[in-house]
Amino acid sequence: MITALAVPAVHGAAYWGPGFGWWFLLIPLFWIALFVILFAVFGRRWRRAAMHSGYGPYGRMTPTRQAEATLAERYAQGDIDEVEYRKRLEVLRANAPVPPEH
């Protein structure tokens, strides 16, 4: 009768082995992989949305910034020379609206 009770314990030890083994690593690796995938997908979207909604250095461009960018592009392409670029840039900045204070 003692041998009958010992058989399931031996069978259980043989089934699971000396511990969980490599199966134990799958649970944390699954969660780590899940968070990495979620951050890769949604993190990129959140950063792009923040960039185009007025936050960060590349946020919404004001009309003055758009005009300065166009002027800089024309200067880079060689459509205008440096003297004309500086004159027009000075006029743009002098006539730029003052942003409201928060």
Wavefront OBJ file of the C-alpha trace (Angstrom):
o trace
v 0.000 0.000 0.000
v 2.883 2.356 0.593
v 4.174 1.698 -2.903
v 0.805 2.648 -4.414
v 0.929 6.078 -2.762
v 4.502 6.681 -3.841
v 3.827 6.020 -7.521
v 1.898 9.262 -8.243
v 4.611 11.291 -6.511
v 7.283 9.651 -8.601
v 5.177 10.022 -11.711
v 4.609 13.728 -10.930
v 8.312 14.325 -10.380
v 9.137 12.563 -13.622
v 6.499 14.573 -15.500
v 7.615 17.998 -14.300
v 11.269 17.130 -13.994
v 13.482 18.830 -11.427
v 11.520 22.090 -11.792
v 9.833 24.138 -14.429
v 13.040 24.256 -16.445
v 12.958 26.378 -19.572
v 9.155 26.684 -19.415
v 9.637 29.068 -16.531
v 11.315 31.579 -18.878
v 8.453 31.664 -21.368
v 6.069 33.661 -19.180
v 8.360 36.695 -18.599
v 9.613 36.531 -22.187
v 6.024 36.613 -23.437
v 5.203 39.743 -21.424
v 8.441 41.461 -22.393
v 7.811 40.727 -26.066
v 4.217 41.962 -25.765
v 5.293 45.289 -24.231
v 8.045 45.763 -26.805
v 5.598 45.171 -29.661
v 2.986 47.503 -28.156
v 5.558 50.237 -27.590
v 6.948 49.833 -31.106
v 3.511 50.141 -32.694
v 1.785 52.705 -30.505
v 4.876 54.629 -29.364
v 5.653 55.581 -32.941
v 2.072 56.734 -33.492
v 2.053 58.787 -30.285
v 5.369 60.433 -31.161
v 4.174 61.274 -34.669
v 0.884 62.650 -33.355
v 2.707 64.773 -30.783
v 5.136 66.009 -33.415
v 2.393 67.145 -35.789
v 0.051 68.559 -33.173
v 2.219 71.431 -32.035
v 4.493 69.752 -29.506
v 8.199 69.412 -30.024
v 10.535 71.083 -32.471
v 8.592 69.989 -35.560
v 5.127 70.921 -34.395
v 2.581 72.914 -36.374
v 4.224 75.620 -38.377
v 2.898 79.129 -38.076
v 2.490 81.099 -41.307
v 5.686 82.980 -40.490
v 7.645 79.750 -40.022
v 6.187 78.374 -43.256
v 7.240 81.523 -45.114
v 10.745 81.331 -43.633
v 11.002 77.668 -44.653
v 9.913 78.497 -48.210
v 12.385 81.350 -48.353
v 15.193 79.111 -47.068
v 14.270 76.486 -49.648
v 14.397 79.033 -52.480
v 17.797 80.223 -51.228
v 19.089 76.638 -51.040
v 17.917 75.957 -54.599
v 19.714 79.072 -55.857
v 16.570 80.973 -56.912
v 17.620 83.978 -54.811
v 20.996 85.201 -53.633
v 22.114 85.798 -50.056
v 21.403 89.535 -50.067
v 17.832 89.049 -51.248
v 17.369 86.160 -48.776
v 18.490 88.256 -45.819
v 16.319 91.231 -46.885
v 13.199 89.106 -47.227
v 13.911 87.244 -44.000
v 14.268 90.555 -42.166
v 10.929 91.763 -43.586
v 9.226 88.511 -42.595
v 10.503 88.658 -39.039
v 9.682 92.349 -38.659
v 6.071 91.784 -39.742
v 5.550 88.546 -37.829
v 2.591 88.585 -35.446
v 3.455 88.504 -31.756
v 2.371 85.174 -30.229
v -0.091 85.494 -27.336
v 1.304 84.928 -23.878
v -0.158 82.096 -21.835
l 1 2 3 4 5 6 7 8 9 10 11 12 13 14 15 16 17 18 19 20 21 22 23 24 25 26 27 28 29 30 31 32 33 34 35 36 37 38 39 40 41 42 43 44 45 46 47 48 49 50 51 52 53 54 55 56 57 58 59 60 61 62 63 64 65 66 67 68 69 70 71 72 73 74 75 76 77 78 79 80 81 82 83 84 85 86 87 88 89 90 91 92 93 94 95 96 97 98 99 100 101 102
